[in-house]
Amino acid sequence: MKTFIGPKLRRLRGDQNQTQGQMAKALGISTSYVNLLEKNERSVSVPVLLRLLEVYGVDWRDLVDDDDTAKLADLRGVLQDPLFEAERPDLTQLRGALTHSPDLATCFLRLHRAYLAASDQLMSIASADESAQATLPKAPEATVHNFFRRHSNYFHSLETAADAFWAGKRIATDDIYAELKARLRDKLGLRVRVVPVSEMPGTLRAYNEETREVLLSEAMDHPNRVFQLVHVSGLIEQEAVLEDLLTKSGLTDAMGRARCRVELANYFAAAVLMPYGPFLAEILESKYDFDHVATRFGVSFEQACHRATTLQRRGAKGVPFFFLRIDKAGNVSKRFNATDFQLAEYGGACPRLDIHTSFRTPGRIVPQFVEMPDGSQFFVFARTVDRPSFTRFAQDVRLAVAVGCSTEHIGAIGYAEGHSLSEATMTPIGINCRVCPRVNCDQRAHHAVVRSDPVDEKRRGATRYSS
């Protein structure tokens, strides 16, 4: 397979403040070859990659890691915006843009995200009362999600650290909790204590650095207690790895970096409890039976679903999934994506997704075939999950998760058995109402912000927004 590194090589040369001739001399190749490499008119050879490592100390993965797939999916999703309906580039043009002008494509995506954020802020102002005419700062979740997306939701350094966590020891699932407590005590000098809800109301886990204690609420179930202990260990032991990834994330504000650090530590904990090789083998063998693998690895259904989205190692990939979690109001509280599916970045998910329907049948898998406005089709299955409840007076904390993949992978998914793609009923959905181009949808909550279709006062459509 040919590997092109033009923009990254050009950026590296700029960072070194070198001319093409100086770089060519350092690498022992011709100036014309450097020129061709930078223009993506030649693919890079293995000897040149090794020479780049030797001369500049650049990890070859940083040069050849291809984020074009995710970026192409992002571009295709953005261009479904009705704003571009009249002059929408085709797939060949988009690929050409990524090959020859990747920085321009990145700037375009950043600009469109800023446009969407501005639109949301304007709508927020319009709906607020006069005493609240102020814009809110952008939440860091979108930036964190984009960082994970650029890495295809896979971080090799964290996987490597997780593989070394037990130093080669094989720990039985029912012994992990005791082993973790002993490891935290012996290696980090930390004592683990389970405390009553009354002692730590509204908190599930707390790490007291002064007393060297990790406090776990008795409201948590066993799998989540285990997960939180590995999470704390990751925050402490893998600090250097986390800081390196945070540096690469581009996040600069304290809130965003803290949010990202938590998600990376969660990734590490999942990788420790569900080691890449064994987990991939088990999930392929069971045809992605998440209840089964959750039991096998002693984790929750949600944790197993989330881990499945990270199985994107080169040469050992699982089915590319997206993962979505919502509350009963439809707010998206967690999202990870290794597919072309466009997840809602602002507001709620499309009401036509049966993840909303799953609240009617708690604990049961709800399968669905869906089609996006660009014609791409996905198989999605949803189920409710329960969160800890602190008191009998509290409302039940029930959420719903959805996991989906392109329909080309349904042969590998057990939940799709008995469903024929040729006979399946495709539910037309969108990202969310604000940017969905579908007209006369009976679930539309408001106009797409960029549409200016006139309303026919003499006719009433399926909703108040159509005629």
C-alpha positions as CSV (number, residue, x, y, z in Angstrom):
1,M,0.0,0.0,0.0
2,K,1.3,3.4,-1.0
3,T,1.9,5.9,1.9
4,F,1.8,9.7,1.3
5,I,3.1,12.1,3.9
6,G,3.4,15.3,2.0
7,P,1.7,17.8,4.3
8,K,3.2,16.3,7.4
9,L,6.7,16.3,5.9
10,R,6.3,19.9,4.8
11,R,5.2,20.8,8.4
12,L,8.2,18.9,9.8
13,R,10.6,20.8,7.5
14,G,9.0,24.1,8.5
15,D,9.4,23.2,12.2
16,Q,13.1,22.5,11.6
17,N,13.4,25.8,9.7
18,Q,15.0,23.9,6.8
19,T,14.9,24.3,3.0
20,Q,14.1,21.3,0.8
21,G,17.8,21.1,-0.1
22,Q,18.8,21.0,3.6
23,M,16.3,18.3,4.4
24,A,17.3,16.3,1.3
25,K,21.0,16.4,2.4
26,A,20.1,15.3,6.0
27,L,18.1,12.4,4.7
28,G,20.5,11.4,2.0
29,I,18.1,11.8,-0.9
30,S,17.6,14.3,-3.7
31,T,16.0,17.7,-3.4
32,S,13.6,16.8,-6.2
33,Y,12.5,13.7,-4.3
34,V,11.7,15.8,-1.2
35,N,9.7,18.1,-3.5
36,L,7.8,15.2,-4.9
37,L,7.1,13.8,-1.5
38,E,5.8,17.1,-0.2
39,K,3.4,17.4,-3.2
40,N,2.2,13.8,-2.7
41,E,3.5,12.9,-6.1
42,R,5.6,10.1,-4.7
43,S,4.9,7.7,-1.8
44,V,7.4,7.4,1.0
45,S,9.6,4.4,1.2
46,V,10.4,2.4,4.4
47,P,14.2,3.4,4.3
48,V,13.2,7.1,4.2
49,L,10.8,6.6,7.1
50,L,13.6,5.0,9.1
51,R,15.9,7.8,8.2
52,L,13.4,10.4,9.3
53,L,13.2,8.6,12.7
54,E,17.0,8.6,12.9
55,V,17.6,12.2,11.9
56,Y,14.6,14.0,13.4
57,G,13.5,11.6,16.1
58,V,10.0,11.5,14.6
59,D,7.9,8.4,15.3
60,W,6.9,6.9,12.0
61,R,3.4,6.5,13.3
62,D,3.0,10.2,13.6
63,L,3.8,10.6,9.9
64,V,1.8,7.7,8.4
65,D,-1.2,7.6,10.8
66,D,-4.0,8.3,8.4
67,D,-6.8,10.5,9.8
68,D,-8.2,11.0,6.3
69,T,-10.9,8.5,6.8
70,A,-12.4,10.3,9.8
71,K,-11.8,13.7,8.2
72,L,-13.5,12.5,5.0
73,A,-16.5,11.4,7.0
74,D,-16.6,14.7,8.8
75,L,-16.5,16.6,5.4
76,R,-19.3,14.5,4.0
77,G,-21.4,15.1,7.1
78,V,-20.8,18.8,7.1
79,L,-21.6,19.1,3.4
80,Q,-25.1,17.6,4.1
81,D,-25.9,21.0,5.6
82,P,-28.6,22.5,3.3
83,L,-26.3,25.5,3.0
84,F,-24.2,23.6,0.4
85,E,-27.2,21.9,-1.4
86,A,-26.7,23.8,-4.7
87,E,-22.9,23.1,-5.0
88,R,-22.1,20.0,-3.1
89,P,-18.6,18.5,-4.0
90,D,-18.6,14.8,-4.9
91,L,-16.5,12.1,-3.2
92,T,-13.6,12.4,-5.7
93,Q,-13.3,16.1,-5.1
94,L,-13.3,15.6,-1.3
95,R,-10.6,13.0,-1.5
96,G,-8.6,15.3,-3.8
97,A,-8.9,18.1,-1.3
98,L,-7.7,15.9,1.6
99,T,-4.7,14.7,-0.5
100,H,-3.6,18.1,-1.8
101,S,-4.9,20.6,0.7
102,P,-5.5,18.8,4.1
103,D,-4.9,22.0,6.1
104,L,-7.5,23.8,4.1
105,A,-10.0,21.0,4.8
106,T,-9.2,21.2,8.5
107,C,-9.8,25.0,8.5
108,F,-13.1,24.5,6.6
109,L,-14.3,22.0,9.3
110,R,-13.2,24.3,12.1
111,L,-15.0,27.2,10.4
112,H,-18.2,25.2,10.0
113,R,-18.1,24.1,13.7
114,A,-17.7,27.7,14.7
115,Y,-20.7,28.6,12.4
116,L,-22.8,25.9,14.2
117,A,-21.7,27.2,17.6
118,A,-22.6,30.7,16.6
119,S,-26.0,29.6,15.4
120,D,-26.6,27.8,18.7
121,Q,-25.6,30.9,20.6
122,L,-27.9,33.1,18.5
123,M,-30.8,30.7,19.1
124,S,-29.9,30.7,22.8
125,I,-30.1,34.5,22.9
126,A,-33.3,34.6,21.0
127,S,-35.0,32.2,23.4
128,A,-33.6,33.7,26.6
129,D,-35.4,36.4,28.5
130,E,-34.1,39.9,28.5
131,S,-32.1,39.4,31.7
132,A,-30.2,36.5,30.2
133,Q,-29.0,38.0,26.9
134,A,-25.6,36.4,27.1
135,T,-23.8,33.7,25.2
136,L,-22.5,30.6,27.0
137,P,-19.0,29.4,26.6
138,K,-18.6,26.4,24.4
139,A,-18.5,23.1,26.3
140,P,-15.2,21.1,25.9
141,E,-17.0,17.8,25.0
142,A,-17.1,18.6,21.3
143,T,-13.4,19.3,21.2
144,V,-12.6,16.1,23.2
145,H,-14.8,14.1,20.8
146,N,-13.0,15.6,17.8
147,F,-9.7,14.7,19.3
148,F,-10.8,11.0,19.8
149,R,-12.2,11.0,16.3
150,R,-8.9,12.2,14.8
151,H,-7.3,9.1,16.4
152,S,-10.1,6.8,15.2
153,N,-10.9,6.3,18.9
154,Y,-7.7,4.3,19.4
155,F,-4.6,5.2,21.4
156,H,-1.7,2.9,21.0
157,S,0.3,4.3,23.9
158,L,-2.6,3.6,26.3
159,E,-3.1,0.1,24.9
160,T,0.6,-0.6,25.5
161,A,0.5,0.7,29.0
162,A,-2.6,-1.3,29.7
163,D,-1.0,-4.5,28.4
164,A,1.8,-4.0,30.9
165,F,-0.4,-3.2,33.8
166,W,-0.4,-6.7,35.4
167,A,3.3,-7.4,34.4
168,G,2.3,-10.6,32.6
169,K,0.2,-12.0,35.5
170,R,-3.1,-13.6,34.6
171,I,-5.8,-12.4,37.0
172,A,-9.1,-14.2,37.3
173,T,-12.1,-11.9,36.8
174,D,-13.4,-12.6,40.3
175,D,-10.0,-11.8,41.9
176,I,-9.4,-8.4,40.1
177,Y,-10.9,-6.2,42.8
178,A,-8.8,-7.7,45.6
179,E,-5.7,-7.6,43.4
180,L,-6.3,-4.0,42.5
181,K,-6.6,-3.0,46.2
182,A,-3.4,-4.8,46.9
183,R,-1.7,-3.2,44.0
184,L,-2.7,0.3,44.9
185,R,-1.6,-0.3,48.5
186,D,1.8,-1.8,47.6
187,K,2.8,0.2,44.6
188,L,1.2,3.6,45.3
189,G,0.6,3.6,49.0
190,L,-3.2,4.1,48.6
191,R,-5.8,2.6,50.8
192,V,-9.2,1.8,49.3
193,R,-12.3,2.3,51.5
194,V,-16.0,1.8,50.7
195,V,-18.0,4.4,52.5
196,P,-21.8,4.9,53.2
197,V,-23.8,7.2,51.0
198,S,-24.3,9.5,54.0
199,E,-20.6,10.0,54.3
200,M,-20.1,11.0,50.6
201,P,-23.5,12.2,49.4
202,G,-23.7,12.8,45.6
203,T,-20.3,11.4,45.0
204,L,-19.3,8.0,43.7
205,R,-15.5,8.1,44.0
206,A,-13.1,10.5,45.6
207,Y,-9.3,10.4,45.7
208,N,-7.9,12.1,48.8
209,E,-4.2,12.8,48.0
210,E,-3.4,14.0,51.6
211,T,-4.7,10.9,53.4
212,R,-3.7,8.6,50.5
213,E,-7.2,7.1,50.3
214,V,-9.5,6.2,47.5
215,L,-13.1,6.4,48.7
216,L,-15.8,4.5,46.9
217,S,-19.5,5.0,47.5
218,E,-21.5,1.9,48.4
219,A,-24.0,3.1,45.9
220,M,-21.7,1.8,43.1
221,D,-22.1,-1.8,41.9
222,H,-19.1,-4.1,41.7
223,P,-18.0,-3.6,38.1
224,N,-18.0,0.2,38.5
225,R,-15.9,-0.1,41.7
226,V,-13.4,-2.1,39.8
227,F,-13.4,0.4,36.9
228,Q,-12.9,3.4,39.2
229,L,-9.9,1.8,40.9
230,V,-8.1,1.2,37.5
231,H,-9.1,4.8,36.5
232,V,-7.4,6.2,39.6
233,S,-4.3,4.1,39.0
234,G,-4.2,5.3,35.4
235,L,-4.4,9.0,36.4
236,I,-1.4,8.5,38.7
237,E,0.8,5.9,37.0
238,Q,0.2,7.0,33.4
239,E,0.5,10.7,34.0
240,A,3.4,11.1,31.5
241,V,1.4,9.2,28.8
242,L,-1.7,11.2,29.5
243,E,0.2,14.5,29.4
244,D,1.8,13.6,26.0
245,L,-1.7,12.8,24.5
246,L,-3.1,16.0,26.0
247,T,-0.3,18.0,24.4
248,K,-1.2,16.5,21.0
249,S,-4.9,17.2,21.6
250,G,-4.5,20.9,21.1
251,L,-6.6,21.6,24.2
252,T,-5.4,24.6,26.1
253,D,-8.1,25.6,28.6
254,A,-8.1,23.9,32.0
255,M,-11.7,22.6,31.7
256,G,-11.1,21.0,28.4
257,R,-7.8,19.4,29.4
258,A,-9.4,18.0,32.6
259,R,-12.3,16.6,30.6
260,C,-10.0,15.0,28.2
261,R,-7.7,13.6,30.9
262,V,-10.8,11.9,32.5
263,E,-11.8,10.3,29.1
264,L,-8.3,9.1,28.5
265,A,-8.1,7.6,31.9
266,N,-11.4,5.9,31.2
267,Y,-9.9,4.5,28.0
268,F,-7.0,3.2,29.9
269,A,-9.2,1.5,32.5
270,A,-11.3,-0.2,29.8
271,A,-8.1,-1.4,28.1
272,V,-6.9,-2.9,31.4
273,L,-10.1,-4.7,32.2
274,M,-10.8,-5.7,28.6
275,P,-7.4,-6.4,27.1
276,Y,-7.3,-5.8,23.4
277,G,-6.4,-9.3,22.0
278,P,-8.7,-11.4,24.3
279,F,-11.5,-8.9,24.1
280,L,-11.4,-8.8,20.3
281,A,-11.3,-12.6,20.1
282,E,-14.2,-13.0,22.5
283,I,-16.4,-10.4,20.9
284,L,-15.8,-11.7,17.4
285,E,-16.6,-15.3,18.6
286,S,-19.8,-14.2,20.3
287,K,-20.8,-12.0,17.3
288,Y,-20.8,-8.9,19.5
289,D,-23.0,-10.3,22.3
290,F,-22.4,-7.4,24.7
291,D,-24.2,-9.1,27.6
292,H,-22.0,-12.1,27.2
293,V,-18.7,-10.3,27.0
294,A,-19.7,-8.0,29.9
295,T,-20.2,-11.1,32.0
296,R,-17.0,-12.7,30.8
297,F,-14.8,-9.7,31.6
298,G,-16.7,-8.5,34.7
299,V,-17.7,-5.2,33.3
300,S,-21.0,-3.4,32.6
301,F,-22.9,-3.5,29.4
302,E,-22.2,0.1,28.7
303,Q,-18.4,-0.4,29.3
304,A,-18.3,-3.3,26.9
305,C,-20.2,-1.3,24.2
306,H,-17.8,1.6,24.7
307,R,-14.7,-0.6,24.5
308,A,-15.9,-2.1,21.2
309,T,-15.6,1.4,19.6
310,T,-11.9,1.4,20.3
311,L,-10.9,-1.8,18.5
312,Q,-9.2,0.0,15.6
313,R,-5.7,-1.3,15.8
314,R,-4.0,-1.8,12.4
315,G,-4.1,-5.4,11.4
316,A,-6.5,-6.4,14.2
317,K,-9.6,-4.3,13.8
318,G,-13.1,-5.0,15.0
319,V,-16.3,-3.7,13.4
320,P,-16.2,0.1,13.4
321,F,-18.9,1.3,15.7
322,F,-20.4,4.6,16.9
323,F,-21.6,4.8,20.5
324,L,-24.2,7.2,21.8
325,R,-25.7,7.7,25.2
326,I,-28.8,9.8,26.0
327,D,-31.0,10.7,29.0
328,K,-34.8,10.6,29.1
329,A,-34.9,14.1,27.7
330,G,-32.9,13.1,24.7
331,N,-29.7,15.0,25.7
332,V,-26.6,13.3,24.4
333,S,-24.3,12.7,27.4
334,K,-21.6,10.5,25.8
335,R,-20.6,9.9,22.2
336,F,-17.7,8.1,20.5
337,N,-17.3,7.3,16.9
338,A,-15.2,5.1,14.6
339,T,-17.6,5.3,11.7
340,D,-18.9,7.6,9.0
341,F,-22.1,8.2,11.0
342,Q,-22.6,11.8,12.0
343,L,-23.4,12.1,15.7
344,A,-25.2,15.2,17.0
345,E,-22.7,17.7,18.3
346,Y,-25.3,20.2,19.5
347,G,-28.7,19.5,21.0
348,G,-30.3,16.0,21.1
349,A,-30.2,13.0,18.8
350,C,-32.7,12.5,15.9
351,P,-36.1,11.5,17.5
352,R,-36.5,8.9,14.8
353,L,-33.7,6.8,16.4
354,D,-35.2,4.0,18.4
355,I,-32.8,4.7,21.2
356,H,-35.6,6.9,22.5
357,T,-38.1,4.0,22.2
358,S,-35.9,1.8,24.3
359,F,-37.0,3.5,27.5
360,R,-40.4,1.7,27.0
361,T,-38.7,-1.7,27.1
362,P,-36.0,-1.4,29.8
363,G,-33.1,-3.9,29.5
364,R,-34.1,-5.2,26.1
365,I,-32.2,-4.8,22.8
366,V,-34.0,-2.7,20.3
367,P,-32.6,-3.2,16.7
368,Q,-33.1,-0.7,13.8
369,F,-32.0,0.0,10.3
370,V,-31.5,3.7,9.5
371,E,-30.6,5.8,6.5
372,M,-28.9,9.2,6.7
373,P,-29.7,12.0,4.3
374,D,-26.7,11.2,2.1
375,G,-28.0,7.7,1.6
376,S,-25.6,5.9,3.9
377,Q,-27.2,3.1,5.9
378,F,-26.5,1.8,9.4
379,F,-27.6,-1.0,11.7
380,V,-28.2,0.4,15.2
381,F,-29.2,-1.4,18.4
382,A,-30.1,0.3,21.6
383,R,-30.7,-0.7,25.3
384,T,-31.3,1.1,28.6
385,V,-28.7,1.1,31.3
386,D,-29.2,2.1,35.0
387,R,-27.0,4.4,37.0
388,P,-26.5,4.4,40.7
389,S,-29.3,5.9,42.9
390,F,-28.3,7.4,46.2
391,T,-31.6,7.6,48.0
392,R,-35.1,6.2,47.8
393,F,-36.4,9.7,47.2
394,A,-34.3,10.1,44.0
395,Q,-35.8,9.7,40.5
396,D,-34.5,6.6,38.8
397,V,-31.4,7.3,36.8
398,R,-32.0,5.4,33.6
399,L,-30.1,6.2,30.5
400,A,-30.1,4.6,27.0
401,V,-27.1,3.6,24.9
402,A,-27.1,3.0,21.1
403,V,-24.3,1.2,19.2
404,G,-24.3,1.2,15.4
405,C,-22.3,0.2,12.4
406,S,-22.5,0.4,8.6
407,T,-24.9,-2.2,7.2
408,E,-22.0,-3.9,5.4
409,H,-21.0,-5.4,8.7
410,I,-24.3,-6.9,9.8
411,G,-23.1,-10.4,9.1
412,A,-20.8,-10.1,12.0
413,I,-23.5,-8.8,14.4
414,G,-25.6,-11.3,16.3
415,Y,-28.3,-8.8,17.0
416,A,-28.9,-8.5,13.3
417,E,-29.6,-12.2,12.8
418,G,-33.1,-12.8,11.4
419,H,-33.0,-9.4,9.6
420,S,-32.5,-9.3,5.9
421,L,-30.9,-6.1,4.5
422,S,-32.9,-6.5,1.3
423,E,-36.2,-6.7,3.2
424,A,-35.3,-4.3,6.0
425,T,-37.3,-1.2,6.5
426,M,-35.0,1.8,6.6
427,T,-35.9,4.6,8.9
428,P,-34.9,7.9,7.4
429,I,-33.1,10.0,10.1
430,G,-30.9,13.0,10.3
431,I,-28.2,14.3,12.6
432,N,-30.7,16.5,14.5
433,C,-33.5,18.8,13.5
434,R,-31.4,21.9,13.4
435,V,-29.3,20.7,10.4
436,C,-31.5,17.9,8.9
437,P,-32.5,18.7,5.3
438,R,-35.5,16.3,5.3
439,V,-38.8,18.1,4.6
440,N,-42.2,17.3,6.1
441,C,-40.7,15.0,8.7
442,D,-43.4,14.2,11.3
443,Q,-40.9,14.4,14.1
444,R,-39.4,17.8,13.3
445,A,-39.0,20.0,16.3
446,H,-38.0,23.2,14.5
447,H,-36.7,24.5,11.2
448,A,-33.2,23.8,10.0
449,V,-31.4,27.0,10.8
450,V,-30.2,27.6,7.2
451,R,-33.5,26.8,5.4
452,S,-35.6,29.7,4.3
453,D,-38.4,27.7,2.7
454,P,-41.6,29.8,2.7
455,V,-44.5,28.5,4.8
456,D,-47.8,28.1,2.9
457,E,-50.3,29.7,5.2
458,K,-53.1,27.8,3.5
459,R,-51.7,24.4,4.1
460,R,-50.7,22.4,7.2
461,G,-48.1,19.7,6.9
462,A,-47.1,16.9,9.2
463,T,-45.8,19.4,11.7
464,R,-46.1,23.2,12.3
465,Y,-42.7,23.6,10.4
466,S,-43.9,22.1,7.1
467,S,-46.7,22.9,4.7
